[in-house]
Amino acid sequence: MGGMQEDRASQPAPTVEYCYRHPTVATGVHCTRCERPICPDCMIPAPVGFQCPECVAEARREFRKGPGNAMRRGNLTGARVLLVALLAGFVVEIAVGGPDAIFNGPSPQKLVDLGALVPVLVAGLNQFWRLFTATFLHAGILHIGFNAYALYLFGTIVERDYGTTKFLAIYFISGFLASAASYAFGPALAVAVGASGAIFGVFGAFIAWNYRRRHLAMAAQNLRWAMTMIVLNALLAFGFPTIDWRAHVGGLIAGFAGGYVAEGWGARATRGLIAVVGFAALIVLGAIIVLWRTEQLRSSLGL
């Protein structure tokens, strides 16, 4: 017993911290956003730990400013780069397809030449790169117009909330899983193009962010609005058979899952690891789906 007492005595005394808003109140809790010490009177529940009143107020001000102001501040580069990439792809389509491609998109054969997703070609010729290139092609100006606007609207919000690195991870992983869903459950000879699946993934991350904050009035309102948007898109999918709803559903689910794990949970030291493991698991899931469909197609079509 004596030895144990001596060991404890040799340990340095824990550092006492005081709430930055109430300097006389000792505390061991930190705001998960700014990491300053906060006392029970200043603790506002957050999806992970607690936040201080100043950080909560700042987050609400940023949300009210909207994506336009965030874009003008020049802090969001990921959404900009993706928008430029989509527009560049459309310019190439016009150059290859001629003036008619502006409104109707290039012919199916030219879309295939540019990298459209065709399950038979993926399985038969091992052209798995089509799962990615197809997300940068569009079938006319209305198609890319809707997608570019949705990416601007939700992409800037999601990038602001998660940061550029996680936003890009969510976008590309969602795009991959959206293509995997289209490849796995769509017609074998279908020609599929569009960034819609990846953008639905960004929308899914927006839902995940607000779902984790559903105790806040603004987040609850955003969730109700998001559900309305999902219903409207479901009705559109039924009304227009050319819409690749499989990619939309796959991207939405992947984006929600990616957005949910992107913040992590538990201790601060483990949140980053949880995000990495979660993203990796989604990629593995997509690869399994692609491999399953490839074997199925090769077997059924004798490829």
C-alpha positions in Angstrom: 0.0 0.0 0.0 2.9 2.4 0.9 4.4 1.9 -2.6 1.1 2.8 -4.3 0.8 6.0 -2.3 4.3 7.0 -3.3 3.6 6.4 -7.0 0.5 8.6 -6.9 2.3 11.3 -5.0 5.0 11.3 -7.7 2.4 12.0 -10.5 1.9 15.7 -11.5 -1.3 17.2 -10.2 -4.0 17.6 -12.9 -4.2 21.0 -14.5 -7.3 23.0 -13.3 -9.2 24.7 -16.1 -11.8 27.4 -15.8 -14.7 28.2 -18.1 -13.7 30.9 -20.5 -17.1 32.7 -20.0 -17.2 32.1 -16.2 -13.5 32.4 -15.0 -14.3 31.3 -11.4 -16.0 28.0 -12.4 -13.6 25.0 -12.8 -14.4 22.5 -15.5 -13.0 19.6 -17.5 -15.3 19.9 -20.5 -14.3 21.6 -23.8 -16.4 22.9 -26.7 -16.1 20.5 -29.5 -15.9 23.3 -32.1 -13.4 25.8 -30.6 -12.0 23.5 -27.8 -12.2 26.2 -25.1 -13.2 25.0 -21.6 -16.9 25.5 -20.8 -19.0 25.0 -17.6 -22.4 23.3 -17.3 -24.2 26.7 -17.8 -22.4 27.1 -21.1 -22.8 23.6 -22.4 -25.1 23.2 -25.4 -25.6 19.6 -26.5 -24.2 18.8 -29.9 -24.1 15.6 -32.0 -20.6 15.1 -30.6 -20.1 16.4 -27.0 -21.0 20.0 -26.2 -20.5 23.4 -27.8 -20.3 26.9 -26.3 -22.9 29.6 -26.9 -20.6 31.6 -29.1 -19.9 28.7 -31.5 -23.6 27.8 -31.7 -24.4 31.4 -32.5 -21.7 31.6 -35.1 -22.9 28.3 -36.8 -26.4 29.8 -37.0 -25.1 33.0 -38.5 -23.1 31.1 -41.1 -26.1 29.0 -42.0 -28.3 32.0 -42.5 -25.7 33.6 -44.7 -26.3 30.8 -47.2 -24.0 29.3 -49.8 -23.7 32.4 -52.0 -21.8 34.4 -49.3 -19.6 31.4 -48.6 -18.7 31.2 -52.2 -17.9 34.9 -52.4 -15.6 34.6 -49.4 -13.4 32.3 -51.5 -13.3 29.6 -48.8 -15.0 26.9 -50.8 -12.7 25.5 -53.5 -14.0 22.0 -53.9 -17.5 22.9 -55.2 -15.9 25.4 -57.6 -13.5 22.8 -59.0 -16.3 20.3 -59.5 -18.5 22.8 -61.3 -15.6 23.7 -63.6 -15.0 20.0 -64.3 -18.7 19.4 -65.2 -18.8 22.4 -67.5 -15.5 21.4 -69.1 -17.0 18.0 -69.8 -20.0 19.6 -71.4 -17.9 21.7 -73.6 -16.1 18.6 -74.8 -19.5 17.0 -75.6 -20.5 20.0 -77.7 -17.2 19.9 -79.5 -17.7 16.2 -80.3 -21.4 16.2 -80.9 -21.9 19.6 -82.6 -24.4 22.3 -82.0 -27.3 19.9 -81.5 -25.5 18.5 -78.5 -26.2 21.7 -76.6 -29.9 20.9 -76.1 -30.1 17.1 -76.7 -26.6 16.0 -75.9 -24.4 13.9 -78.2 -25.7 10.8 -79.8 -25.6 7.6 -77.7 -22.6 6.3 -79.7 -20.7 9.5 -79.1 -21.5 9.4 -75.4 -20.2 5.9 -75.3 -17.1 7.0 -77.0 -16.6 9.7 -74.4 -17.0 7.3 -71.5 -20.7 6.8 -70.7 -21.6 3.9 -68.4 -22.7 0.8 -70.4 -22.9 -2.3 -68.2 -22.1 -4.7 -71.0 -18.9 -2.9 -71.9 -17.9 -2.7 -68.3 -18.3 -6.4 -67.7 -17.2 -7.6 -71.1 -14.2 -5.4 -71.7 -13.2 -4.6 -68.1 -13.9 -0.9 -68.7 -14.5 -0.1 -65.1 -13.3 3.4 -65.6 -16.7 4.1 -67.1 -18.1 4.1 -63.5 -16.3 7.4 -63.0 -16.2 9.1 -66.5 -19.9 8.8 -66.9 -20.4 11.2 -63.9 -18.8 14.0 -65.9 -21.1 13.7 -69.0 -24.6 15.0 -69.5 -27.5 14.7 -71.9 -28.0 18.3 -72.9 -28.0 21.7 -71.3 -31.1 21.1 -69.1 -29.5 18.0 -67.6 -26.2 19.8 -66.7 -28.1 22.9 -65.7 -30.1 21.2 -63.0 -27.1 19.3 -61.8 -24.8 22.3 -61.7 -27.4 24.4 -59.8 -28.0 21.6 -57.3 -24.2 21.2 -56.8 -23.8 24.9 -56.3 -26.7 25.0 -53.8 -26.0 21.9 -51.7 -22.3 21.5 -52.5 -21.3 24.9 -51.0 -23.4 24.2 -47.8 -22.0 20.7 -47.3 -18.4 21.8 -48.0 -18.8 24.6 -45.5 -20.1 22.2 -42.9 -17.7 19.3 -43.4 -14.7 20.9 -44.9 -13.3 20.6 -48.4 -11.5 17.2 -48.0 -14.5 15.4 -46.5 -16.9 17.1 -49.0 -14.8 15.8 -51.9 -14.6 12.3 -50.4 -18.4 12.3 -50.0 -18.9 13.5 -53.6 -16.7 11.0 -55.3 -17.6 8.0 -53.0 -21.3 8.8 -53.6 -20.7 9.1 -57.3 -19.0 5.7 -57.3 -21.7 4.0 -55.4 -24.4 5.7 -57.6 -22.7 4.3 -60.7 -22.4 0.9 -58.9 -26.1 0.9 -58.2 -26.9 1.9 -61.8 -24.5 -0.8 -63.1 -25.8 -3.5 -60.8 -29.6 -3.0 -61.1 -30.0 -1.2 -64.5 -30.5 -2.7 -68.0 -27.3 -4.3 -69.4 -27.4 -2.2 -72.6 -28.4 1.1 -71.0 -26.3 4.2 -71.7 -26.1 6.2 -68.5 -24.5 9.6 -67.9 -24.7 12.4 -65.4 -23.5 13.7 -62.0 -26.9 13.3 -60.5 -25.9 10.3 -58.3 -22.9 12.2 -56.8 -25.0 15.3 -56.2 -27.7 13.2 -54.5 -24.9 12.0 -52.3 -24.1 15.6 -51.4 -27.8 16.0 -50.6 -27.7 12.9 -48.5 -24.8 14.4 -46.5 -26.8 17.5 -46.0 -29.6 15.4 -44.6 -27.1 13.5 -42.3 -25.7 16.8 -41.0 -29.2 18.1 -40.1 -30.3 14.7 -38.7 -27.5 14.7 -36.2 -28.8 18.2 -35.1 -32.5 17.4 -35.3 -33.0 18.8 -31.8 -32.4 22.3 -33.3 -35.3 24.1 -34.9 -33.4 25.0 -38.0 -32.2 21.5 -38.6 -35.7 20.1 -38.1 -37.0 22.5 -40.6 -34.2 21.5 -43.1 -35.2 17.8 -42.7 -38.8 18.5 -43.4 -37.8 20.4 -46.6 -35.4 17.6 -47.6 -38.2 15.0 -47.3 -40.3 17.1 -49.6 -37.5 17.3 -52.1 -37.1 13.5 -52.0 -40.8 13.0 -52.6 -40.8 15.4 -55.6 -37.8 13.6 -57.1 -39.5 10.3 -56.6 -42.5 11.6 -58.5 -40.3 12.9 -61.3 -38.6 9.5 -61.6 -41.9 7.8 -62.1 -43.0 10.4 -64.7 -39.7 10.3 -66.7 -38.5 6.7 -67.4 -35.2 8.0 -68.7 -34.2 9.2 -65.2 -31.7 6.8 -63.7 -33.4 6.5 -60.3 -31.1 3.6 -59.3 -28.2 6.0 -59.4 -30.1 8.6 -57.4 -31.1 6.1 -54.7 -27.6 4.7 -54.5 -26.0 8.1 -54.3 -28.5 9.4 -51.7 -27.9 6.4 -49.4 -24.1 6.6 -49.8 -24.1 10.3 -49.2 -26.2 10.0 -46.0 -23.9 7.2 -44.7 -20.8 9.1 -45.7 -22.1 12.3 -44.1 -23.0 10.5 -40.9 -19.6 9.0 -40.4 -17.7 12.0 -41.6 -18.1 13.8 -38.3 -17.4 10.6 -36.3 -18.5 10.2 -32.7 -17.1 9.5 -29.3 -13.7 10.9 -28.2 -12.1 13.6 -30.3 -9.1 11.4 -31.0 -11.2 8.6 -32.6 -13.5 10.7 -34.8 -11.0 11.0 -37.6 -10.3 7.3 -37.6 -14.1 6.6 -37.7 -14.5 8.8 -40.7 -11.6 7.1 -42.6 -12.9 3.6 -41.7 -16.5 4.6 -42.7 -15.4 6.0 -46.1 -13.3 2.9 -46.7 -16.2 0.6 -45.9 -18.4 2.4 -48.4 -15.7 2.0 -51.1 -15.4 -1.7 -50.4 -19.2 -2.1 -50.5 -19.3 -0.4 -53.9 -16.5 -2.7 -55.2 -18.4 -5.8 -53.9 -21.5 -4.7 -55.8 -19.5 -4.1 -59.0 -17.8 -7.5 -58.8 -21.1 -9.2 -58.1 -22.8 -7.6 -61.1 -19.8 -8.3 -63.3 -19.8 -12.0 -62.6 -23.6 -12.1 -63.1 -23.4 -10.4 -66.5 -20.5 -12.5 -67.7 -22.4 -15.6 -66.7 -25.8 -14.7 -68.1 -24.5 -13.1 -71.4 -21.6 -15.5 -71.9 -19.1 -12.7 -71.9 
